[in-house]
Amino acid sequence: RSEDVMHGGAMMAFADTLGGAVSILNLPGDTRWTTVESKTNFTAVALRGSRIVGECVPLDRGRRTLVLQTRITTEGGRLLAIVTQTHLVLAGHAAENEPILHNTAARPARRRDRTNAEGSTP
């Protein structure tokens, strides 16, 4: 029965929280970043009342991206889910009192001028 197991979205939120904490620990304090990809593979369910354990480690620390993997297990070590996330390091630093994460969807798209091989606009 579904009410006897932990909801997958709750496990994903747990992994996302751990991923955010690991990014904060691996980037300078005033660096802006955002999650660009998050993938979860569920392997088992956590029964009601059981404790889960999460461990998040950086797989790759690049100049512009940080790739993380979170393993969620039972206390006994049974694998429940593996979550892989990619965090994009944004250019510049956060201003004082500016939130680290931004909603970029509200910003208008920039028009790019395109030219063809002869240098004229198509």
Sequence and secondary structure as in RCSB ss.txt:
>XXXX:A:sequence
RSEDVMHGGAMMAFADTLGGAVSILNLPGDTRWTTVESKTNFTAVALRGSRIVGECVPLDRGRRTLVLQTRITTE
GGRLLAIVTQTHLVLAGHAAENEPILHNTAARPARRRDRTNAEGSTP
>XXXX:A:secstr
 GGGB  HHHHHHHHHHHHHHHHHHHS TTEEEEEEEEEEEE S  BTT  EEEEEEEEEE SSEEEEEEEEEET
T  EEEEEEEEEEEEEEE  TT  SS  GGGS         TTSS  
